[in-house]
Amino acid sequence: MAVFITDTCINCGACEPECPNQAIYEPGAEWSMAEGTSLSGTVQMLNGQEVDADEMQEPISDEFYFIVPDKCTECKGFHDEEQCIAFCPVPDCIIPDENHPDTEEELFARQEFLHA
């Protein structure tokens, strides 16, 4: 499943440059599906939703760093463990997102989709 950053985040930014999918953003930052991926223009997401990958989206959090669930692959296809968790200095700040359950196969499919 995707991971998310809890409100224990100290906004240090250690996680952001470690994400191979550019799924992590600073508080209040707009984001797009295209950033850090090979997506561009109108794409059909794996869930069937059609989106403009280049369109800027509203921030998910204005208070602390956030992870875009549709871009998170738990680093599958890149690393053996989630790099955001490995580099975060705050224990249990980044945890599994129960609202976005994904199988390992789905995470690998997302990685392939984002970087085809």
PAZAPA-4460 file (N, C-alpha, C; in steps of 0.05 Angstrom, whole numbers, plus 32768, in hexadecimal, padded with zeros to 4 digits):
% residues 116
    n_x    n_y    n_z   ca_x   ca_y   ca_z    c_x    c_y    c_z   seq   type   mol
   8011   7FE9   8000   8000   8000   8000   8012   8019   8000     1      M     A
   8006   802F   7FF8   8015   8048   7FF9   801B   804E   8016     2      A     A
   802E   8060   801A   8034   806A   8035   802C   8087   8037     3      V     A
   8029   8091   804F   8022   80AD   8053   8032   80B9   806A     4      F     A
   8034   80D3   806A   8043   80E1   807E   802F   80EB   8093     5      I     A
   8035   80E4   80AC   8023   80EC   80C2   8029   8108   80CC     6      T     A
   8018   8111   80DE   801B   812D   80E9   8033   812F   80FC     7      D     A
   8043   811A   80FF   805B   811C   810F   8072   8126   80FF     8      T     A
   806D   812B   80E5   8082   8135   80D3   808D   8150   80DD     9      C     A
   80A7   8152   80DC   80B4   816B   80E5   80BC   817D   80CD    10      I     A
   80B2   8175   80B5   80B7   8185   809C   80D5   8189   8097    11      N     A
   80E5   8174   809C   8102   8176   8097   8108   8173   8079    12      C     A
   80F7   8164   806A   80FB   8161   804E   810E   814A   8046    13      G     A
   8117   813A   805A   8129   8124   8054   811E   810F   8041    14      A     A
   8104   810C   8041   80F7   80F8   8031   80F4   80FF   8014    15      C     A
   80EF   8118   800F   80E8   8122   7FF4   80FB   811A   7FDE    16      E     A
   8115   811F   7FE1   8128   8118   7FCB   812D   80FB   7FC8    17      P     A
   8124   80EB   7FDB   8129   80CE   7FDA   8114   80BF   7FCA    18      E     A
   80FD   80CB   7FC4   80E7   80BE   7FB7   80ED   80BB   7F99    19      C     A
   80EE   80A2   7F8E   80F4   809E   7F72   80DD   80A6   7F60    20      P     A
   80C5   80AB   7F6B   80AE   80B2   7F5B   80A6   80CF   7F5E    21      N     A
   80B5   80DE   7F6D   80AE   80FA   7F74   8091   80FB   7F7D    22      Q     A
   808B   80EA   7F91   8070   80E8   7F9C   806E   80F9   7FB6    23      A     A
   8084   8104   7FBF   8084   8112   7FD9   8088   8130   7FD3    24      I     A
   8077   8140   7FE0   8077   815D   7FDC   8077   816B   7FF7    25      Y     A
   8082   8183   7FF6   8083   8194   800E   8067   819F   8014    26      E     A
   8063   81A8   802D   8048   81B2   8034   8040   81C9   8021    27      P     A
   8027   81C7   8018   801C   81DC   8007   8023   81DC   7FEA    28      G     A
   8033   81C8   7FE2   803D   81C7   7FC6   8028   81BB   7FB4    29      A     A
   8024   81C8   7F9D   8014   81BB   7F88   8025   81A5   7F7B    30      E     A
   8018   8192   7F6F   8026   817B   7F64   8018   8171   7F4B    31      W     A
   8025   8160   7F3C   8019   8154   7F24   8022   8137   7F22    32      S     A
   8013   8127   7F13   801B   810C   7F0F   8034   810A   7EFD    33      M     A
   8038   811E   7EEC   804E   811D   7EDA   8069   8121   7EE7    34      A     A
   806A   8130   7EFD   8084   8136   7F0A   8091   811C   7F14    35      E     A
   80A9   8117   7F0B   80B8   8100   7F13   80B0   80E6   7F06    36      G     A
   809E   80E7   7EF3   8095   80CF   7EE5   8098   80D3   7EC7    37      T     A
   8090   80BF   7EB7   8091   80C2   7E9A   8075   80C9   7E8F    38      S     A
   8062   80CF   7EA1   8047   80D5   7E99   8046   80F2   7E8D    39      L     A
   8034   80F5   7E7A   8030   8110   7E6E   8015   8110   7E60    40      S     A
   8008   8127   7E61   7FEE   8129   7E54   7FD8   8119   7E62    41      G     A
   7FC4   8113   7E53   7FAD   8104   7E5E   7FB5   80E6   7E5F    42      T     A
   7FB2   80DB   7E77   7FB9   80BF   7E7C   7FA2   80B1   7E8B    43      V     A
   7F9F   8098   7E87   7F8C   8088   7E96   7F9B   807A   7EAC    44      Q     A
   7F94   8081   7EC5   7FA1   8076   7EDC   7F9A   8059   7EDF    45      M     A
   7FA8   804A   7EEF   7FA3   802D   7EF2   7F88   8028   7EFE    46      L     A
   7F7C   803B   7F0C   7F61   8038   7F17   7F4C   803F   7F03    47      N     A
   7F54   8046   7EEA   7F41   804D   7ED5   7F3B   806A   7ED3    48      G     A
   7F43   807A   7EE6   7F3E   8097   7EE6   7F50   80A4   7ED1    49      Q     A
   7F44   80B7   7EC1   7F54   80C5   7EAD   7F5C   80E0   7EB9    50      E     A
   7F76   80E7   7EB7   7F80   8100   7EC2   7F93   810D   7EAF    51      V     A
   7F97   8127   7EB2   7FAC   8135   7EA4   7FC4   8135   7EB5    52      D     A
   7FD8   8125   7EAE   7FF0   8121   7EBE   7FFF   813B   7EC3    53      A     A
   7FFC   814E   7EB1   800B   8168   7EB3   7FFC   817D   7EC4    54      D     A
   7FE3   8178   7EC9   7FD3   818B   7ED8   7FDC   818C   7EF6    55      E     A
   7FE0   81A5   7EFF   7FE8   81A8   7F1B   7FD0   81A3   7F2D    56      M     A
   7FD5   8195   7F43   7FC1   818D   7F56   7FC5   819D   7F70    57      Q     A
   7FAF   819F   7F7F   7FB0   81AD   7F99   7FC1   819C   7FAD    58      E     A
   7FCE   81AA   7FC0   7FDE   819B   7FD4   7FCC   8189   7FE4    59      P     A
   7FD7   8172   7FED   7FC8   8160   7FFE   7FCA   816A   801B    60      I     A
   7FE0   8178   8022   7FE3   8182   803D   7FF1   819E   803B    61      S     A
   7FE8   81B0   804C   7FF5   81C9   804F   8006   81CA   8068    62      D     A
   8005   81B5   8078   8013   81B5   8092   802D   81A5   8092    63      E     A
   802E   818F   8084   8046   817F   8084   8049   8171   8069    64      F     A
   8061   8166   8064   8067   8158   804B   8051   8143   8046    65      Y     A
   804C   813E   802C   8037   812A   8026   8040   8119   800E    66      F     A
   8033   8101   800D   8039   80EE   7FF8   8020   80EB   7FE7    67      I     A
   8023   80EC   7FCC   800C   80E8   7FBA   8009   80CA   7FB6    68      V     A
   7FF3   80BE   7FC0   7FF0   80A1   7FC0   7FF2   8095   7FA4    69      P     A
   7FE7   80A2   7F8F   7FE8   8097   7F74   8004   8097   7F68    70      D     A
   8017   80A4   7F76   8033   80A4   7F6C   8045   8092   7F7D    71      K     A
   803B   808A   7F94   804B   807A   7FA7   804B   805D   7F9F    72      C     A
   8063   8051   7F9C   8067   8035   7F96   8075   8026   7FAC    73      T     A
   8078   8033   7FC4   8088   8028   7FD9   80A4   8022   7FD0    74      E     A
   80AD   8030   7FBC   80C8   802D   7FB0   80CB   8012   7FA1    75      C     A
   80B5   8004   7F9C   80B7   7FEA   7F8D   80C2   7FF1   7F71    76      K     A
   80D5   7FE0   7F69   80E2   7FE3   7F4F   80FA   7FF6   7F50    77      G     A
   80FF   8001   7F68   8116   8013   7F6B   8128   800A   7F83    78      F     A
   811C   8005   7F9A   812B   7FFF   7FB2   811D   7FE8   7FC1    79      H     A
   812B   7FDD   7FD4   8121   7FC7   7FE5   810F   7FD0   7FFB    80      D     A
   8110   7FEA   8002   80FF   7FF5   8017   80F7   8012   8010    81      E     A
   80E3   801C   801D   80D9   8037   8018   80EF   804B   8021    82      E     A
   80F9   805A   800E   810E   806D   8013   8105   8084   8025    83      Q     A
   80EC   808C   8023   80E2   80A2   8034   80E4   809A   8051    84      C     A
   80DC   8081   8057   80DD   8077   8073   80FA   8074   807C    85      I     A
   810B   8069   806A   8127   8065   8071   8136   807F   8078    86      A     A
   812F   8095   806B   813D   80AE   806F   812F   80C1   8083    87      F     A
   8117   80BA   808B   8108   80CC   809E   8114   80C9   80BA    88      C     A
   811B   80E0   80C6   8126   80E0   80E1   8112   80DC   80F7    89      P     A
   80F8   80DD   80F1   80E3   80DB   8105   80D7   80BF   8104    90      V     A
   80DB   80AF   8119   80D0   8094   8119   80B1   8094   8115    91      P     A
   80A8   8081   8105   808B   807D   80FF   807D   8096   80F4    92      D     A
   808C   80A8   80E8   8080   80BF   80DB   8073   80B8   80C1    93      C     A
   807F   80A5   80B2   8075   809C   8098   806C   807F   809C    94      I     A
   8052   807A   8098   8046   8060   809E   8035   8057   8086    95      I     A
   802E   803D   8086   801C   8033   8071   8001   8042   8071    96      P     A
   7FF7   8047   8059   7FDE   8055   8056   7FC8   8041   8053    97      D     A
   7FB9   803C   8068   7FA4   8028   8068   7F8D   8030   8054    98      E     A
   7F8C   8049   804D   7F77   8052   803A   7F7F   804C   801D    99      N     A
   7F97   8044   8019   7FA1   803D   7FFD   7FAF   8022   7FFD   100      H     A
   7FA0   800D   8001   7FAD   7FF2   8001   7FB5   7FEA   7FE5   101      P     A
   7FCC   7FE0   7FE2   7FD6   7FD7   7FC8   7FE5   7FBD   7FCC   102      D     A
   7FE3   7FAB   7FBA   7FF3   7F92   7FBB   800E   7F99   7FAF   103      T     A
   8021   7F87   7FB3   803C   7F8B   7FA8   803A   7F8C   7F89   104      E     A
   8028   7F7C   7F7E   8025   7F7C   7F61   801A   7F97   7F57   105      E     A
   8007   7FA3   7F66   7FFD   7FBD   7F5F   8012   7FD3   7F61   106      E     A
   8023   7FD0   7F75   8039   7FE4   7F78   804D   7FE2   7F61   107      L     A
   8053   7FCA   7F59   8065   7FC6   7F42   8058   7FD0   7F28   108      F     A
   803E   7FCB   7F25   802F   7FD5   7F0D   802F   7FF3   7F0D   109      A     A
   802C   8000   7F24   802C   801D   7F26   8048   8028   7F1E   110      R     A
   805C   801B   7F28   8078   8024   7F21   807C   8022   7F03   111      Q     A
   8073   800C   7EF7   8076   8009   7EDA   8066   801F   7ECB   112      E     A
   804D   8024   7ED4   803B   8038   7EC8   8048   8054   7ECA   113      F     A
   8053   805B   7EE1   805E   8076   7EE5   8077   807A   7ED6   114      L     A
   8086   8065   7ED0   80A0   8068   7EC4   80A4   8058   7EAA   115      H     A
   808E   8053   7E9C   808F   8044   7E82   809E   8054   7E6D   116      A     A
***
